Amino acid sequence: MLDDPATEIIVCCGSGGVGKTTTAASLALRAAERGRRVVVLTIDPARRLAQSMGIEALDNTPRPVAGVGEEAGGSLDAMMLDMKRTFDEVVLSQASPEKAEQILANPFYIALSSSFAGTQEYMAMEKLGQLYREHVTGEDHPEGATAYDLIVVDTPPSRSALDFLDAPERLSSFLDGRFVRLMLAPARGPAKLMAAGFSVVTNALMKILGAQFLKDLQTFVAALDTVFGGFRQRAQQTYSLLQADGTAFLVVAAPEPDALREAAYFVERLSEDAMPLAGLIVNRASPEPEGQLSADEAMAGAERLRAEEPGSLTAGLLRLHADRVRLVERERTLRDRFATAHPQVATAVVPALAGDVHDLDGLRRVGELLAGDAAAG
């Protein structure tokens, strides 16, 4: 997949805390060192990981990772999503300078762009669309911008993996909601009665919340017609981009029931939405213990030793071995159950490493494990 020039976008998705950021960075590094010109969009990389890539000042602009991919003719740039700045960029591109200044200073816009549910997921899709238009297709190619042939996206750490796909619909539902449409209704024709009734509501709100609050709200809503229609259109374009043949989704999960249940929901949703699923990555799997001793045999041996010598160190080691074997068997059962329910989904397993991945060598190791497991079937 990384070597195929037809693959232009890889989206790493899954529930929070399963290692999406590390997986995305590992894939991007491996692709760059195999000759691709890559940009990786991360959401919240660990500080040491960002520093190891030479990008302590990681922000909304792609920054080159020094010394990566040059021998193979590739390159790697990295960036971290700045939700507020991305939102501001869209407003500036959609509105006149005067209107944009008014919107950016509005308290309701500041709240929406900073903390509205789904905004981070929406802006991740918006930034993906920007990168594709500016750096891959060249449609909006800024002067001096780097050309990429692969974008790797780390999706936001949402409680639910589905938030990434649902965010545009959630934002659109808010913008098309009854209250917003009422605020935008013209005071003519059939809307006069509505406006007359609404004035009663606004008067009540003014008494409770204050005139300035209501004025800010009305100013914000008045801007929706000129700006947010463009948001919906761009979201639809990016959604279509995600469905294109050049996109590949990788669902990342931990070997735990809840994470694999989320992964199953996401796989089914991708299928329903006709989005290209490349496979499942089971991350941080417990490594197989050395030797062929079963859990039952290890426990039986431990009990015999403890009966003869209560403080036996060997007995303790045998119990640890039994626990490890049972953990590995439980994780294998979970993976088998997933594979039975979704036989068409290719799976790669990445064993848990001894320590955190915080440098390029660690990312290379994860990339090798991914490629090796994928090749092995």
C-alpha positions as CSV (number, residue, x, y, z in Angstrom):
1,M,0.0,0.0,0.0
2,L,2.8,2.4,0.9
3,D,4.7,1.7,-2.3
4,D,1.6,2.0,-4.6
5,P,1.6,5.5,-6.2
6,A,-2.1,5.3,-6.6
7,T,-2.5,5.5,-2.8
8,E,-2.6,9.2,-2.1
9,I,-4.3,9.3,1.4
10,I,-4.0,7.0,4.4
11,V,-6.4,7.6,7.3
12,C,-5.6,6.0,10.6
13,C,-8.8,5.9,12.6
14,G,-10.1,4.2,15.8
15,S,-11.2,5.1,19.3
16,G,-9.0,7.1,21.6
17,G,-5.8,5.8,23.2
18,V,-5.0,2.9,20.8
19,G,-1.9,4.4,19.2
20,K,-3.2,6.1,16.1
21,T,-0.6,8.9,16.3
22,T,2.3,6.5,16.5
23,T,0.9,4.3,13.8
24,A,0.4,7.3,11.4
25,A,3.9,8.6,12.1
26,S,5.4,5.1,11.5
27,L,3.6,4.6,8.2
28,A,4.6,8.1,7.1
29,L,8.3,7.6,8.0
30,R,8.4,4.2,6.2
31,A,6.8,5.6,3.1
32,A,9.2,8.5,3.0
33,E,12.2,6.2,3.4
34,R,10.9,4.1,0.5
35,G,10.8,7.1,-1.8
36,R,7.4,8.8,-1.3
37,R,7.0,12.6,-0.7
38,V,4.9,12.4,2.5
39,V,3.1,14.8,4.9
40,V,1.7,13.4,8.2
41,L,-1.1,15.3,9.9
42,T,-1.0,14.5,13.6
43,I,-3.5,15.5,16.2
44,D,-1.7,15.3,19.6
45,P,1.7,13.7,19.4
46,A,3.6,13.0,22.6
47,R,6.2,15.7,23.3
48,R,9.2,13.4,22.9
49,L,7.9,12.0,19.7
50,A,7.5,15.5,18.2
51,Q,11.0,16.4,19.4
52,S,12.5,13.3,17.9
53,M,11.1,14.4,14.5
54,G,12.8,17.7,15.0
55,I,9.6,19.6,15.2
56,E,9.4,21.0,18.7
57,A,7.4,24.0,17.3
58,L,4.8,21.7,15.6
59,D,1.9,23.7,14.2
60,N,-0.6,24.0,11.4
61,T,2.1,24.4,8.8
62,P,4.0,21.3,7.4
63,R,7.6,21.2,8.8
64,P,10.4,19.0,7.2
65,V,11.8,16.2,9.3
66,A,15.5,16.5,8.6
67,G,17.4,13.7,7.0
68,V,14.5,11.4,6.2
69,G,14.0,9.7,2.9
70,E,16.7,11.6,1.0
71,E,18.6,8.5,-0.1
72,A,15.5,7.0,-1.6
73,G,14.3,10.3,-3.2
74,G,11.5,10.8,-0.6
75,S,10.8,13.3,2.1
76,L,8.7,13.6,5.2
77,D,7.0,16.7,6.5
78,A,4.9,16.8,9.8
79,M,2.3,19.1,11.2
80,M,-0.1,19.2,14.1
81,L,-3.7,20.2,13.6
82,D,-4.5,23.7,15.1
83,M,-8.3,23.5,15.2
84,K,-8.9,27.2,15.8
85,R,-6.4,28.4,13.2
86,T,-7.9,26.0,10.6
87,F,-11.4,27.3,11.3
88,D,-10.1,30.9,11.0
89,E,-8.4,30.1,7.7
90,V,-11.8,28.9,6.3
91,V,-13.6,32.1,7.5
92,L,-10.9,34.2,5.9
93,S,-11.2,32.4,2.6
94,Q,-15.0,32.5,2.5
95,A,-15.8,36.1,3.7
96,S,-14.7,39.6,2.8
97,P,-12.0,41.1,5.0
98,E,-14.5,43.3,6.9
99,K,-17.0,40.4,7.4
100,A,-14.2,38.0,8.4
101,E,-12.9,40.4,11.0
102,Q,-16.4,40.8,12.4
103,I,-16.9,37.0,12.6
104,L,-13.5,36.2,14.1
105,A,-14.1,38.6,17.0
106,N,-17.6,37.3,17.7
107,P,-17.8,35.5,21.1
108,F,-20.1,32.8,19.6
109,Y,-17.7,32.1,16.8
110,I,-14.8,31.9,19.3
111,A,-16.8,29.3,21.3
112,L,-17.8,27.3,18.2
113,S,-14.3,27.2,16.8
114,S,-12.7,26.3,20.1
115,S,-15.0,23.9,21.9
116,F,-18.2,22.9,19.9
117,A,-18.6,19.1,19.9
118,G,-17.2,17.7,16.7
119,T,-15.2,20.8,15.7
120,Q,-11.9,19.1,16.0
121,E,-13.0,16.1,13.8
122,Y,-14.6,18.5,11.3
123,M,-11.4,20.6,11.1
124,A,-9.2,17.5,10.7
125,M,-11.3,16.8,7.5
126,E,-11.0,20.4,6.5
127,K,-7.2,20.4,6.8
128,L,-7.0,17.1,4.9
129,G,-9.0,18.7,2.0
130,Q,-6.7,21.8,2.1
131,L,-3.6,19.6,2.0
132,Y,-4.9,17.6,-0.9
133,R,-6.0,20.7,-3.0
134,E,-2.8,22.7,-2.3
135,H,-0.1,20.0,-2.3
136,V,-1.3,16.9,-4.2
137,T,-3.6,18.0,-7.0
138,G,-2.2,21.6,-7.2
139,E,-5.7,23.0,-7.6
140,D,-4.9,25.8,-5.0
141,H,-1.2,25.3,-5.1
142,P,0.4,28.3,-3.2
143,E,3.7,29.6,-4.6
144,G,6.6,27.7,-3.1
145,A,4.4,25.0,-1.6
146,T,5.9,21.5,-1.4
147,A,4.3,18.8,-3.6
148,Y,3.3,15.6,-1.8
149,D,2.2,12.3,-3.3
150,L,1.0,10.8,0.1
151,I,-0.9,12.3,3.0
152,V,-1.1,10.3,6.2
153,V,-3.9,11.4,8.6
154,D,-4.1,10.8,12.4
155,T,-7.7,11.3,13.4
156,P,-8.7,13.0,16.6
157,P,-8.7,11.1,19.9
158,S,-12.5,10.9,20.2
159,R,-14.3,8.7,22.6
160,S,-16.0,7.1,19.6
161,A,-14.2,6.4,16.3
162,L,-17.3,7.2,14.5
163,D,-17.0,10.9,15.5
164,F,-14.6,11.5,12.6
165,L,-17.2,10.6,10.0
166,D,-20.2,12.1,11.9
167,A,-18.7,15.5,12.6
168,P,-19.7,17.2,9.3
169,E,-23.3,16.0,9.7
170,R,-23.4,17.2,13.4
171,L,-22.1,20.6,12.5
172,S,-24.5,20.9,9.5
173,S,-27.4,19.9,11.8
174,F,-26.5,22.7,14.1
175,L,-26.2,25.2,11.3
176,D,-29.5,24.0,9.8
177,G,-31.3,23.8,13.1
178,R,-34.7,25.3,13.7
179,F,-33.4,28.1,16.0
180,V,-30.7,29.1,13.5
181,R,-33.2,29.1,10.6
182,L,-35.6,31.2,12.7
183,M,-32.9,33.7,13.4
184,L,-32.2,33.9,9.6
185,A,-35.8,34.2,8.6
186,P,-36.6,37.3,6.6
187,A,-39.3,39.6,8.0
188,R,-41.6,39.4,5.1
189,G,-44.4,37.2,3.7
190,P,-45.3,34.2,5.9
191,A,-42.3,34.9,8.0
192,K,-43.9,38.1,9.5
193,L,-46.0,36.1,11.9
194,M,-42.9,34.0,12.8
195,A,-40.9,37.2,13.3
196,A,-43.6,38.7,15.5
197,G,-43.7,35.7,17.7
198,F,-40.0,35.5,17.8
199,S,-39.7,39.1,19.0
200,V,-41.5,38.0,22.1
201,V,-38.8,35.3,22.6
202,T,-36.0,37.8,21.9
203,N,-37.4,40.3,24.4
204,A,-37.5,37.6,27.1
205,L,-34.0,36.5,26.2
206,M,-32.8,40.1,26.4
207,K,-34.1,40.4,29.9
208,I,-32.5,37.2,31.0
209,L,-29.2,37.3,29.1
210,G,-28.7,40.9,28.3
211,A,-28.8,43.0,25.1
212,Q,-25.1,42.5,24.2
213,F,-25.4,38.7,24.4
214,L,-28.4,38.7,22.1
215,K,-26.7,41.2,19.7
216,D,-23.6,38.9,19.5
217,L,-25.8,35.9,18.8
218,Q,-27.7,37.7,16.0
219,T,-24.5,39.0,14.5
220,F,-23.1,35.5,14.5
221,V,-26.2,33.9,13.0
222,A,-26.3,36.6,10.3
223,A,-22.8,35.5,9.2
224,L,-23.9,31.9,8.6
225,D,-25.4,32.5,5.2
226,T,-22.2,34.0,3.8
227,V,-19.7,31.7,5.4
228,F,-21.0,28.4,6.6
229,G,-22.6,27.3,3.3
230,G,-19.1,27.1,2.1
231,F,-18.2,24.9,5.1
232,R,-20.9,22.4,4.2
233,Q,-19.8,22.3,0.5
234,R,-16.1,21.8,1.4
235,A,-17.1,19.0,3.9
236,Q,-19.0,17.3,1.1
237,Q,-16.0,17.5,-1.2
238,T,-13.7,16.1,1.5
239,Y,-16.2,13.3,2.2
240,S,-16.1,12.4,-1.5
241,L,-12.3,12.5,-1.4
242,L,-12.4,9.9,1.5
243,Q,-14.5,7.6,-0.7
244,A,-12.1,7.9,-3.7
245,D,-10.0,5.0,-4.9
246,G,-6.8,6.8,-3.8
247,T,-7.8,6.7,-0.1
248,A,-7.1,3.9,2.3
249,F,-8.6,3.6,5.8
250,L,-6.7,1.7,8.5
251,V,-8.6,1.0,11.6
252,V,-6.4,0.9,14.7
253,A,-7.5,-1.0,17.8
254,A,-6.0,-2.3,21.1
255,P,-6.4,-6.0,21.8
256,E,-9.3,-5.3,24.2
257,P,-13.0,-6.0,24.0
258,D,-14.2,-2.3,23.9
259,A,-11.5,-1.2,21.4
260,L,-12.3,-4.1,19.0
261,R,-16.0,-3.5,19.4
262,E,-15.4,0.1,18.3
263,A,-13.3,-1.2,15.5
264,A,-16.1,-3.5,14.4
265,Y,-18.6,-0.6,14.4
266,F,-16.2,1.5,12.3
267,V,-15.6,-1.2,9.8
268,E,-19.3,-1.6,9.3
269,R,-19.8,2.1,9.0
270,L,-17.0,2.4,6.4
271,S,-18.7,-0.4,4.4
272,E,-22.1,1.3,4.6
273,D,-20.6,4.6,3.4
274,A,-18.6,2.9,0.6
275,M,-15.3,4.0,1.9
276,P,-12.1,2.0,1.1
277,L,-11.0,0.0,4.0
278,A,-7.4,-1.4,3.8
279,G,-7.4,-3.3,7.0
280,L,-7.2,-3.5,10.8
281,I,-4.1,-2.9,13.0
282,V,-4.2,-4.6,16.4
283,N,-1.7,-2.5,18.3
284,R,0.2,-3.2,21.5
285,A,-0.6,-6.9,21.5
286,S,1.0,-9.0,24.3
287,P,4.1,-10.7,22.9
288,E,4.2,-14.5,22.9
289,P,6.0,-15.9,25.9
290,E,9.1,-18.1,25.3
291,G,8.8,-21.8,25.4
292,Q,6.0,-24.3,24.8
293,L,4.7,-24.7,28.4
294,S,0.9,-24.2,28.6
295,A,-0.8,-22.1,31.3
296,D,-2.2,-25.2,33.0
297,E,1.2,-27.0,33.1
298,A,2.9,-23.9,34.5
299,M,0.2,-23.4,37.2
300,A,0.5,-27.1,38.2
301,G,4.2,-26.9,38.4
302,A,4.0,-23.7,40.5
303,E,1.6,-25.3,43.0
304,R,3.9,-28.3,43.4
305,L,6.9,-26.1,44.0
306,R,5.0,-23.9,46.5
307,A,3.9,-26.9,48.4
308,E,7.5,-28.1,48.8
309,E,9.1,-24.6,49.1
310,P,6.6,-21.8,50.0
311,G,8.9,-18.9,49.0
312,S,10.0,-20.5,45.7
313,L,11.1,-17.9,43.1
314,T,10.7,-20.5,40.3
315,A,7.0,-21.0,41.4
316,G,6.5,-17.2,41.1
317,L,8.0,-17.2,37.6
318,L,5.8,-20.1,36.5
319,R,2.7,-18.2,37.7
320,L,3.8,-15.1,35.7
321,H,4.3,-17.4,32.7
322,A,0.8,-18.8,33.1
323,D,-0.7,-15.3,33.3
324,R,1.1,-14.2,30.2
325,V,0.0,-17.3,28.2
326,R,-3.6,-16.8,29.3
327,L,-3.4,-13.1,28.3
328,V,-2.1,-14.0,24.9
329,E,-4.8,-16.6,24.4
330,R,-7.5,-14.2,25.4
331,E,-6.2,-11.6,22.9
332,R,-6.0,-14.2,20.2
333,T,-9.6,-15.2,20.9
334,L,-10.7,-11.6,20.6
335,R,-8.9,-11.3,17.2
336,D,-10.4,-14.6,16.0
337,R,-13.8,-13.4,16.9
338,F,-13.3,-10.2,15.0
339,A,-11.9,-12.1,12.0
340,T,-14.9,-14.5,12.0
341,A,-17.4,-11.5,12.0
342,H,-15.3,-9.6,9.3
343,P,-13.5,-12.2,7.2
344,Q,-12.8,-9.7,4.4
345,V,-10.7,-7.4,6.6
346,A,-6.9,-8.0,6.5
347,T,-5.3,-7.8,9.9
348,A,-1.8,-6.8,11.1
349,V,-0.7,-7.3,14.7
350,V,1.9,-5.1,16.3
351,P,3.3,-6.5,19.6
352,A,3.8,-4.2,22.5
353,L,7.3,-2.9,22.7
354,A,9.4,-2.7,25.8
355,G,9.1,1.1,26.1
356,D,7.3,4.1,24.6
357,V,8.0,5.0,21.0
358,H,9.7,8.4,21.2
359,D,12.2,8.6,18.4
360,L,12.7,7.8,14.7
361,D,14.3,4.4,15.4
362,G,11.2,3.4,17.4
363,L,8.9,4.5,14.5
364,R,11.0,2.5,12.1
365,R,10.6,-0.5,14.3
366,V,6.8,-0.2,14.4
367,G,6.8,0.3,10.6
368,E,8.9,-2.9,10.2
369,L,6.5,-4.8,12.4
370,L,3.5,-3.6,10.5
371,A,5.0,-4.5,7.1
372,G,6.2,-7.9,8.4
373,D,2.8,-8.8,9.9
374,A,1.0,-7.6,6.8
375,A,3.2,-9.7,4.5
376,A,2.8,-12.7,6.7
377,G,-0.9,-12.6,6.2
